[in-house]
Amino acid sequence: MSSTPSLKRSIEVEYWVVNEAGYLTQPGSLIDLPGAEREFVEPMVEIKTTPCTSTAELRGELFERVRAALDRGKEFGKQLVPLATPLNHEAIREIPCDRTRIQNEVVGEDFQYVRHCAGTHIHIEQQPGRAVDQLNTLIALDPALALVNSARHFRGNAMAPGARSKCYRWLAYDNLRNQGELWPYVDDREDWNRRLQTCYDRFREQAIAAGIDESTFESCFDPESAVWTPVQLREEFGTVEWRSPDTTLPSRTVALADTLAEVAGELDGRPVDIGGNTPCVDDERIVLPDFETVSDYVDTAIEEGLTESLAAYLSRMGFEPDAFDPIADTFDHDGPIDRETARQLRLEYATRLREDVRQSPAMTAD
């Protein structure tokens, strides 16, 4: 398979911010750094790259920005933690704004699940005339979330290897139909736009029924920004976006983005066929399984993690599962985690993140 040096890709990754004792804290001046932004909850920072045309460029920029955050954090006693949940922490405070207020009113108590989640978004530039094929390929690759599962626990209780994905897909948006879950393959752009509009209209109706002012709702949401689904066609950015991966060590995030860009990015004229008996990615074609099979693999990725059968599937689809060591699979805690253990684990993985970005790992591709 050829490399894709001209295809732009970018990363948005969220990290928990802790103090020197491992307790969650606000990012403070970390958000003043290039590419750093606040998220909607207080103890989190998001670090973004610009669109990059190679893995080397993407790695260099992400590592540089994370290092800058670590250096600034050292001055103020703050560290970054690459875990999908804080493992054990009670209420996490939001930064007040109309957008989150509306979600709280509509989603209700279940919105607590979203507050405890830190993830990664990977954007791949749309290829003219092939964006729907890229989107459908991304849908078939969604089970690759298992490669970077990084937390099993929610509020101290063991939930699943993919605790964050379980929170989003099965718990947080359970009362909003088609929200949070993976959507089936798309026929064309019109099909995608119809789905967006339907979701937006339903969310808008529920918001107004909950007492939200219509003009306030419309100032906060449009059809594209009112949808929480793991794979999206983003007109605003001209990308296809994968929102499923947990936050993890930066080197693994870059490796994941590299494979994603190669498989679901510039398709090199290869046809994308859906429903083949043997799903695979090779130099001649891309064959995607039926959506029911994809859904089964996604369930496995969340509930069981990187099983042997899932690893075999991902290998056929262009990944190298052995190159990943999901953090969630390294935890010795299948039962509850108390707050003291969670604090210690946050510090341990803050240290592992620092080590990860200060070494010079080999490149997987350019």
N, C-alpha and C positions, 0 to 999 in steps of 0.2 A: 504494500500500500504506500502511496506516495505521501510525503509530508506536505504540510499546508502552510508555507512560510508567509503567505499574504493574507491569510484568514485572521481577522481580528477576534480576540477573545479577552474577557476581563473577569475579574473576581470581586465579589463583595463578601467579606467574612466577618462574623461577629465573635467577639471574645468577651467573657466575663472579666470584670476588673475587680481585683482584690487588693487589700492592704498587705503589709508585711506579715501579718498574722494569719492571712488566708480568709479573712472575712470580706464579704462583698462591699464595695464602695463605689462612689461615683468617679467617672473618668477625669473630671476636672480639666486641666489644661491639655490633656491628651488630645482632645477634640480640636485643638488649634493646629495640629500637624497636618501636612499634606495627605489627603485621602482619608482622613479620620473624621467620623461624624458620630453624633449621639444617636442612639436608638430610642425606641419609645419607652424603654424601662431605664431606671436610673443607673444600675451597676453594669452597664454594657457599653462597649465602643464598637463601631463598625469601621473596618479598614477596607478601602476600595482601591483598585488599580484603574488606570486608564485603559482604553482598548489597546492591546498589544498584538504585534504581528508574528511573534514567535514565542515558544516556550521559554527560551533564554531571557527574552525581554520581560515576559510576565513574571518569571521567577525573580529576576533582578529587582523589579519594581515592588513586588509584594514583600520580598525580604527586606528591602531598604525601608519601606514604610513601617513594617512591623518592628524592625530594629530601632527606628526613630522613636516609636511609641515605648519600647522597652527602655531606651536611654532616658527619655523624659520621665517615664514612670519611676526609674531608679532615683531620680532627684526628689520625687515626692512620695516615695514609699508605696508605689502602686505596681502591680504585676498583671499580666494577661493570662487567662486560663482557657485552653482549647478543649473544653468539655461541653457537650450539648445541653446539659442541665447543671445546676449547681450541686446536684446530688441530694443534698438535704438542706433546704432553706424554706422558711415559711413565706409570708407575704413579700412579694417584690413590688416596689413602688413604681408607678408609671410617671412619666413626665406629662403633666396635664396638657391636653389639646383636644380640639373638637373631634378629630378623627378617632382617637382611642375612646373618647367618651361615647361616641356613637356605637362603636363596636361593643363596648361594655353594656350599653342599653339593649342592644339586639341579641348579643351572644349570651349575656348574663354571667352567672357564676362560672360557667365553663371557660370564660376568657382567661381564667387563672392559668390554664395550661399553656397558653401562648406566652405568658410573662416569664415562664421558666425555660424558654427554649433559645438556644444559640445555634445558628446554622450558617450555611454558605450558599451563595447564588453564583452560578457560572453562566456568563453570557457568551454566546457564539454568534458571530455576524451572519445575518441572513445571506444566503447565496441567491442571486436573482433567479427567479423561476423555480427554485427548489426549496423554498422555505417550508412548505407543507411536508415535503419528504424529510427535511431536517427535523421538524417537530415530531413527526411520527417515529423517526428513529430514536429521538430522545425519549419518547414514551416507552419504547421497547427497552431502553437502557436504564430506566428508572430503578430496577432492582439493584443497580450498582451502588445504591446508597449503603448497602451492607458493607462495602469496602472501607467505609470511614465512620461506622457507628461509634460514637464516643461517650455514650452514657447509657446505663441501664436503669437509673433510679430517678424517681420523681418524689420530692419531699421525703426522702429517706427510704422509700419503699421500692423494692425491685419491681420493675414494670415489664421490660423487654430489652433485648440488645439494642433495638432502635427506639428508645424511649421517646425521643423528640418527635420522630415520625408518628408514633402512636398517639402522642398528645395532639398533634396537628390534625391528623387524618381521621381519627376515630373518636376523639374526645372533645376537642375545642369547638369544632364547627358541626357537631352532630345534629343540631337543630336548624342548620342552614343547608338545604339540599344542594348537592353538587359542589359545596365549598370544602376545601381542604383535601379532597380526594383526587386521585389520578383520573383524568378523563380519557375516554376511548380515543382511538385513532380518528383523525380528522379527514374529511373528504376534500375540502378546499378552504380557501380563506373565508368564503361566505359562510361555510359551516361553522368555522371558528368564531366569526363575528356574531353569528346568531346565538351561539352558546354564551358568549360574553354578555350580550344584551339581555338574554333571559336571566342570567345570574344577577346582573345589575338590577334589573327590574324587580326581581324577587327580594333582593336585599333592601332596595329602596322602599318597597311596600312595607316590609317588616319594620324598618326604621321609623317610617311615618306613623305606623300603628303603635310604635313604642313611645310616641310623643316627640320625635325629633322634627325640628323645623325643616321644611322641604328645601329652602334655600341654603340652609346650613349644610344639609346632607350633600347637595349638589356642588357646594364649594369645596367639599372634602374628597368626593369620590366621582370618578367617571367609570365607564364600563371596564376599562383595562385595570384601573387601580382598585376596583371593588371585588376582585376575584383572588381567592387564595387556593390555587391549584399548583401542584408541584412542577408542571411543565407548561410553559407559556410561550405564545407568539407575541413578541413585544414590538408593536408598531412605534412606540415612543422612542425606542433605542435602535430599531432596525436589527433586532437580535432574536434568536430563540434562547430561552432562559430555562435553566434547570435549578430548581429551588429545594431539592430534596436533601442534599448532603448535610450531615452534621458539621459543625466546626470541628477542626482537628489540627494536627501539626501542619504548618504551612507547606512543607515539602510534599506531603501527601495530597494536599489540596491542589498543588500545581500539577502533580502527576495525574490526578483525576481529570483536571481541566485539559491536559495535553491529550489524553486518550479521547476525551469527549470531542475535542476539536478535530481530531483525526478521523473519528468514526462518523460523527453526526454533523460535521462541519462542511467542508468543501467536498462534495460527493464525487468529484472527478468523473462525472458522466455516468456513474454507476446507477442502474435502476434500483428502486426500493420496492420490493414485493412484500405483501402482507399475507400471512397465513401459510407459509411454506412448512413442509414436514420437518425440515431440519434448519432451524434458524442459524444464520451465520453472517459474518462479514468477511469478504475477501476482495481481491483486486477487481473482480468482475461484477459483483452484485452485492446487495444487502438484502437479506431475507429476514423478515420480522415474524415472530410467532403471532398467533391470534391473541386478541386482547385478554381473553380469559386466562391464557397461559401467563401473560405478563403479570396480571393481577395476582395469580398464585405465587409467582416468584417475589412480587413485592411483599405479600403477606409473610413469606418465608424470611425475607430480608429484615423485616421489622421484628417478628416474633422469635425467630431462631438465629438470625445473623447469617454469617457466611458459611452455609452448609456445603457439603461436597457437591451436591447436585447444582446448587446455585453457582458455585465457583466454576463448574463445567460449562454452564450456560454463559456466564460472563466471559469465559475464555473464548468461546465460539464467537462472541460479539465484539472481540477486539481488546479486551482487558487482560491484564496479567495479575490475577488475584494474589499470587504469591508475593508480589511486590508491596502488598498492603498488609498491615498488621493492625486491624481495628482496635482502637483503644478499649472499646466495650468488651472485647474478648480477652483482654489482659487483666480485667478486674477479678479479684479473688472473692468478691462479695456478691453472692447470689441471693443473700437474704438482705434484711434491712441494713442501712448505713446510718449510724448516729451522727450528730452534728460535728463532734470532734473528729471523727474519721473523715467526714466530708471536707472539713477544713484542711486536714493534712493532705488529702488527695488533691485538692485544688492547688496547694503549694507544690506538690510533687509534679503536677502537670504544667504548672507555670515554669518550673525549672526545665522540664523537658522541652517546652516551647523555646526558651532562651537558647538551649543547646542546639535545637533544630535549625534556627536561623543563623547561628554563628558558625556553623560548619559549612562546607562547600560540597554538597552532595552531587553525584554525577547526574548529568542531564539525560533525560529519557529521549528527548528529540528537540529539534530546533525548528 
